Amino acid sequence: MNQIIKEVKKTRVSGADRFVQLAIMGEIVFTLQDIAMIWSIKNRQTLRVLLARYVKRGLLWRVWRGLYSTIDPKKINPRLIGIKVLHRYAYVSCETVLFDAGLINQRPTEITIVSDISKRFSLLGYFYHSRKIPDEVLYDTSGIVFENGIFTATPERAKQDMSYFNPKKYYDADKQ
């Protein structure tokens, strides 16, 4: 039995097998840690060299430091990329959702994400604003929907989140 285990460990995993593993996951954007876990690579330098080779060959795209995708990042929903950059539980809310729902008329200049950290960043021509909210509010899943790999607040939840950040917020539409 030990001999069989040794032989299996010696078996080389091909690049095709690695991409099959990524495809099985059903995700298109992966962090360095995700890939290390999926491919069972413990040595970070080995992983970085391997990823650099795949990027050079056009098999993977480097989206951001430690963030890779299986398709061209320009074709990925920018909201998904913003959440993946944060690499933690987060959802799209506030001005972004309120504008989409027609509750505010002014188009936001940033994609607003609610998470457990406050951070502003830009990527691929998009601007992001992650707003920090207390954990008891963040992890309350009422009013959060999951579609196309993205957690998004409903308009009602976005109004609640907005009230936390700006209690005097004015809404343009009568759809309140």
N, C-alpha and C positions, 0 to 999 in steps of 0.2 A: 504493500500500500504506500509506504514512504517513497518507494521508487517512482510510482505513478505520480505522486504529488510533485516530486522533483522534476519529472519530465514536463508536467503541465506548466510549472513555473519557468522552465527553459523555453517554452513555446513563445515565439515572437508574435506580438500582436501587430497586424498590418495596419497601415494607414486607413485602408478601407474599413476595417473592423472598428477603428476609432470613430469614423464618421457615421457608421451604422449606430454605434452607441449614442452619439449625439442626436441622430434622427429619431431614435426610439424615445428619447426624452420629450420630444414634441416642442422643444424650445428653440429659439433662433438666436438668443443672446445669452452668453455664458460668462461668468466671472472666472478668473484664474483658479480660484478655489473650487468652483464647480467642475471645471475640466480636470483638475488634479484628482478629484474624488471619482469622477466618472471613469477616467482612464487608469486609475490606481497608480499614479505616478507620485512618489513621495519626494524625490529630489527636485527642488524648485529650479535649479539650473538646467536640468535635463528637460523639464517642462518648458521653460522659456526658450531654449534652443529649438525644441520641437515645434512650438507655436510660431517662432520666427520663420522657420522653414515653410510651414503651412501658409503663413501670410505671404511670404515671398512667392510661393507657387500660385497664389490666388485661390487657395482652398478655404481659407478663413480670412476675415477682415478684422483688423484691430480698430475698435471703436474708440477706446479710451484706455488709459493705463489699467491693465488688468481686466479689460472687458473686450470680448471677442464675439463675432457673429458669424453665422453660416451663410448669410446673404449680405449684399451691399447695404451698409448702414443707412444710406440715403433712401432706401426702400422700406425701412422699418418705421413704425409709428413712433414719433419723437417722444410721446408720453411714456411708452414702454422703455425707451432708452434712458429717460430721466429717472425712472424708478429703479432700473437696473444699476445705474451709476451709484445710487445711494446704497445699494446692497443691504437692504433691510426692509422690514414691512413698511409700506407707504401706499398712499392712494392719491389719485388726482382729485382736487377739490377746489373750493373757494372760487376765485374769479374765473378760472378756466371753465368750471362746470356751470357757473351762473351765467356766463356769456353764452355758452352752448344752449342753455335752456331758455335764453331770451329774457332773463331777469335783469341783466345789465346790458346797456347798449355799447359801452366802450370796450373795444377789443383789447384784452390784456396783452401786454408786451412780453409776459413771461408765462410759462406753464407752471401753475401752482400745484405743489405736492405737499401733502401733510404727512409728517413722519415724526420720529423722536429726536431729530436734529434740525437745527436752523442752518441753512447753507444756500448760497447763490452760486450758480455756475452756468457756463454756456458750452454748447457742444453742437457741432454740425450746423451752426447758424441759428440755433434755438437757445433761448434763455430760460433758465429754470430758477424757481424759488421754492426751496423746501422750508416749510414752516413747522416749528416745533410745537407739539400739543401734548398735554399730559397723557401718560400711558392709559389711564382709565378711559379717556375719551378715544384715544387712538385705536385701542384694541376692542372697542365696542363696535361690532360688525353691523349693527342695525343701520340701514341706509347706505350700505356699501355693496356694489355689484361687481362681479368679476366677468369681464368680457374680453376676449382676444388676448388673454394673458395680462390684463391690466385691471387693477382694483380702482374703481371710480365711485365717487360719492354721488348719490341721487341729488337732485336740486334741493330737496328739503334738508338733507344732511349737509350739503355745501353751505346752505344758509345758516345752519347751526354752527358749523366750523367758522364761518365768516363772523358770526356774532361773537365768538370767542376772541377773535383777533381784532375786530373793529365793531363794538356794540352799536355805534351810531351809523352804520352803513346804510346808505340809501339805495333802494332798488328801483330801477327805471320802470319796469313792467308792472302791470296790475295782476300778474300771475302769482302773487305772493300767497 
